[in-house]
Amino acid sequence: MRPKEIEKNLEENGGKPALCNTCSDKDCSAAKRKNGENDQDFADRQALESRLCRIHRKIVVLSGKGGVGKSTVAVTIAVALLMAGKRVGLLDIDIHGPSIPTMLGLEGATLQGGADGLIPVDAAGLKVMSLGFLLSDPEDLVHLDWSEEWKP
């Protein structure tokens, strides 16, 4: 099922996506259709980008090496911002063993679905979304299929 905003966008415009109106940036990449993009892909991309536009500041913690403390740094920053009174969400997309749920004492937490998609787990005001919530066993790794379709 598609999120409500996609359904509404398509319904209001006779099945065709409308221009994104979530921000005032006329150069927003969501405002223009990409080459070869069909109506559904365009509407899906607009919905995703409209959600990202609502996140005013994004901090990315990454490294090309494992075991250097990326999750620790991410949790520390998130908790510090939360303690400073900011609204904070933490997205954990570590495919080699997401540790954020363990670090925050959220093992066994399950995601709930809403009309607009998955609802993050609330950890004392910190909104948390992790691949770890989608794995049946925390020791599982995410297996990716890099088929020809995804190769550059």
Stockholm file with secondary structure:
# STOCKHOLM 1.0

chainA/1-152         MRPKEIEKNLEENGGKPALCNTCSDKDCSAAKRKNGENDQDFADRQALESRLCRIHRKIVVLSGKGGVGKSTVAVTIAVALLMAGKRVGLLDIDIHGPSIPTMLGLEGATLQGGADGLIPVDAAGLKVMSLGFLLSDPEDLVHLDWSEEWKP
#=GR chainA/1-152 SS CCCHHHHHHHHHTTTSCCCCCSSSCTTCGGGSCCTTCCHHHHHHHHHHHHHHHTCCCCCCCCCSSSSSSHHHHHHHHHHHHHHTTCCCEEEECCTTCCCHHHHTTCTTCCCEEETTEEECEEETTEEEEEGGGGCSSTTCCCCCCCCGGGCC
#=GC SS_cons         CCCHHHHHHHHHTTTSCCCCCSSSCTTCGGGSCCTTCCHHHHHHHHHHHHHHHTCCCCCCCCCSSSSSSHHHHHHHHHHHHHHTTCCCEEEECCTTCCCHHHHTTCTTCCCEEETTEEECEEETTEEEEEGGGGCSSTTCCCCCCCCGGGCC
//
